[in-house]
């Protein structure tokens, strides 16, 4: 799944809104309220409000800019911020009309300004939370689909594996049975005897190998049981099988004292 490129227009709008409210805050507190003289308690208190408003605005703006998502998801930040600002301004204006029909103009302006700024900040935070929720839901959905697909693939492979094991073992048993019958009817000095013996041994090896693979596949947490094995014996035995199967001579040079940690599948 390819995510669409990040929408830089959303970033630009978010930064522009933060800059506009920063300018409005600064204009209000530095001109209308005149909080430059922080020695006065009222000015100090309003300067604190100014700082809190800026921290809230910049914090939510930074959070929105750090949110990485597809363009159509990040556009929700703008909808949420606009909805938050409108909602708090409407609520604040309604309360002013109901509670105090004739409020002081400066206080009214401050209340509306704070309502708009905090509404934008709250909207950005809500937008970020919604985007994260959507991303987490999609991630869980993709994980579930991948797990379901793996399970379906495992079931198909298991059915195929069972079919192949069944067919191979059946055919091997038929070959081995006929080879044994032919061996009993053939004298050992005859050249055909060695061929028949090779067929019987190799079909037995195939059957044992298929059984070993079945045991491994049936154990989901298969841990091989390893033990020291003389490497020279295994190689010499396999070389003998090659000589009998292909009528060739194989030279083996392996130190007798070499041992390896292995299981029954080492020869294969």
C-alpha positions in Angstrom: 0.0 0.0 0.0 1.5 3.3 -1.1 0.8 6.4 1.0 0.2 9.6 -0.9 2.8 12.4 -0.5 2.6 14.7 2.5 0.5 17.7 1.9 2.7 20.7 2.6 -0.3 23.0 2.1 -1.7 21.8 5.4 1.6 22.6 7.2 1.6 26.1 5.6 -2.0 26.7 6.8 -1.3 25.5 10.3 1.8 27.7 10.6 -0.1 30.7 9.2 -3.0 30.2 11.7 -0.5 30.0 14.5 1.3 33.2 13.3 -2.0 35.0 13.0 -3.1 34.2 16.5 0.3 35.0 17.8 0.1 38.5 16.2 -3.4 39.0 17.6 -2.3 37.9 21.1 0.7 40.3 20.9 -1.4 43.2 19.6 -4.0 42.8 22.3 -1.7 42.4 25.3 0.9 44.9 24.2 -1.5 47.7 23.0 -4.9 47.3 24.5 -3.8 45.7 27.8 -0.3 47.3 27.9 1.3 44.5 29.9 4.8 46.0 29.4 5.0 47.0 33.1 5.2 43.6 34.7 5.7 45.2 38.2 2.0 45.6 38.4 0.1 42.5 39.5 -2.6 42.9 36.9 0.0 43.2 34.1 2.0 40.3 35.5 -1.2 38.1 35.6 -2.2 39.1 32.0 1.4 38.5 30.8 1.1 35.0 32.3 -2.1 34.5 30.3 -0.3 35.7 27.2 2.5 33.2 27.7 0.0 30.3 28.4 -1.9 31.1 25.3 1.3 31.1 23.2 2.6 27.8 24.7 -0.8 26.1 24.0 -0.8 27.4 20.5 2.8 26.5 19.7 2.5 23.1 21.4 -0.5 22.1 19.3 1.1 23.5 16.2 4.3 21.5 16.7 2.2 18.4 17.4 0.3 18.9 14.2 3.5 19.4 12.1 5.1 16.3 13.6 2.1 14.1 12.6 3.1 12.1 9.5 0.2 10.8 7.5 -1.3 10.8 4.0 -2.5 14.1 2.6 -6.2 13.3 2.9 -5.7 12.4 6.6 -3.7 15.5 7.4 -6.4 17.7 5.9 -8.5 16.6 8.9 -6.3 18.9 11.0 -7.7 21.9 9.3 -11.3 20.8 9.7 -10.8 20.0 13.4 -9.0 23.3 14.1 -11.7 25.3 12.3 -14.5 23.5 14.0 -12.8 23.9 17.4 -12.4 27.6 16.9 -16.0 28.2 15.7 -17.4 26.0 18.5 -15.6 27.7 21.3 -16.3 31.2 19.9 -20.0 30.5 19.6 -20.2 29.0 23.1 -18.2 31.9 24.5 -20.3 34.5 22.7 -23.5 32.8 23.8 -22.4 32.8 27.5 -21.4 36.5 27.3 -24.9 37.3 26.0 -26.7 35.2 28.6 -24.5 35.9 31.7 -23.5 39.5 31.0 -25.5 41.3 28.4 -23.2 44.3 28.4 -19.7 43.2 29.1 -16.6 45.3 29.0 -15.4 45.5 25.4 -11.8 44.6 26.3 -12.9 41.6 28.3 -15.3 40.6 25.6 -12.5 40.8 23.0 -10.1 38.8 25.2 -12.6 36.1 25.8 -13.4 35.7 22.1 -9.7 35.8 21.2 -8.9 33.1 23.8 -11.8 31.1 22.6 -10.7 31.2 19.0 -7.0 30.4 19.9 -7.8 27.6 22.3 -10.4 26.2 19.9 -7.7 26.0 17.2 -5.3 24.3 19.6 -7.9 21.9 20.8 -9.0 21.1 17.3 -5.4 20.4 16.2 -5.0 18.0 19.1 -8.2 16.3 18.3 -7.2 16.0 14.7 -3.9 14.4 15.6 -5.6 11.9 17.9 -8.1 11.0 15.1 -5.3 10.5 12.6 -3.4 8.3 15.0 -6.5 6.3 15.7 -7.2 5.8 12.0 -3.5 4.8 11.4 -3.6 2.3 14.3 -6.9 0.9 13.0 -5.5 0.5 9.5 -2.3 -1.0 10.9 -4.3 -3.6 12.8 -6.4 -4.3 9.8 -3.3 -4.8 7.6 -1.8 -7.1 10.3 -5.0 -9.1 10.5 -5.2 -9.5 6.7 -1.6 -10.5 6.5 -2.1 -13.0 9.3 -5.2 -14.4 7.6 -3.3 -14.7 4.3 -0.4 -16.5 6.0 -2.9 -18.9 7.7 -4.6 -19.6 4.4 -1.3 -20.1 2.7 -0.2 -22.4 5.5 -3.4 -24.5 5.1 -2.9 -24.8 1.4 0.7 -25.8 1.8 -0.3 -28.3 4.5 -2.9 -29.9 2.2 -0.4 -30.0 -0.7 2.2 -31.5 1.7 -0.2 -34.1 3.0 -1.1 -35.1 -0.6 2.5 -35.3 -1.7 3.6 -37.3 1.3 0.7 -39.7 0.8 1.4 -40.2 -2.9 5.2 -40.5 -2.5 4.9 -42.9 0.4 2.5 -45.1 -1.5 4.6 -45.2 -4.6 7.8 -45.8 -2.6 6.1 -48.7 -0.7 5.1 -50.3 -4.0 8.6 -49.9 -5.4 10.2 -51.2 -2.2 7.8 -54.2 -2.1 8.5 -55.2 -5.7 12.2 -54.8 -5.1 12.1 -57.1 -2.1 10.2 -59.6 -4.1 12.6 -59.5 -6.9 15.6 -59.8 -4.4 14.1 -63.0 -3.0 13.8 -64.4 -6.5 17.3 -63.4 -7.6 20.5 -65.1 -6.7 23.1 -62.9 -5.0 25.9 -63.6 -7.5 23.8 -62.3 -10.4 24.6 -58.7 -11.4 20.9 -57.7 -11.1 21.0 -58.4 -7.4 23.1 -55.4 -6.5 20.8 -53.2 -8.6 17.7 -54.5 -6.8 19.4 -54.1 -3.4 20.2 -50.5 -4.3 16.6 -49.8 -5.3 15.3 -51.4 -2.0 17.7 -49.4 0.1 17.1 -46.1 -1.7 13.3 -46.4 -1.5 13.6 -47.1 2.2 15.7 -44.0 2.6 13.0 -42.0 0.8 10.3 -43.3 3.1 12.3 -42.5 6.2 13.1 -39.0 4.9 9.4 -38.3 4.2 8.5 -39.5 7.7 11.2 -37.2 9.2 9.9 -34.2 7.3 6.3 -35.0 8.4 7.4 -35.0 12.0 9.1 -31.6 11.6 6.1 -30.1 10.0 3.7 -31.4 12.6 5.7 -29.8 15.4 5.1 -26.0 15.3 7.9 -25.5 17.7 10.2 -28.1 16.4 13.6 -28.3 18.1 15.9 -30.8 16.5 17.4 -33.4 18.9 21.1 -33.0 18.2 23.8 -35.4 19.4 27.5 -36.1 18.4 27.7 -38.0 15.2 30.8 -39.4 13.6 31.1 -37.5 10.3 33.3 -40.1 8.6 30.7 -42.8 9.0 27.9 -40.7 7.5 30.0 -39.6 4.5 31.3 -43.1 3.9 27.8 -44.5 4.0 26.5 -41.8 1.6 29.5 -42.4 -0.7 28.6 -46.1 -0.8 25.1 -45.3 -1.8 26.3 -43.1 -4.6 28.6 -45.8 -5.9 25.8 -48.4 -5.9 23.3 -46.0 -7.5 25.5 -44.6 -10.3 28.1 -47.3 -10.8 31.0 -45.0 -10.0 33.9 -45.0 -7.6 33.9 -42.4 -4.8 37.1 -41.6 -2.8 36.4 -40.4 0.8 39.0 -38.6 2.9 37.7 -37.6 6.3 39.5 -37.8 9.7 38.0 -40.4 11.9 37.9 -38.2 15.0 35.6 -35.5 13.6 32.2 -35.4 15.2 29.3 -33.0 14.5 26.2 -32.1 16.4 23.4 -33.4 14.2 20.2 -35.4 14.0 18.9 -38.1 11.6 18.6 -35.7 8.7 22.4 -35.2 8.5 22.8 -37.9 5.8 20.2 -36.3 3.6 
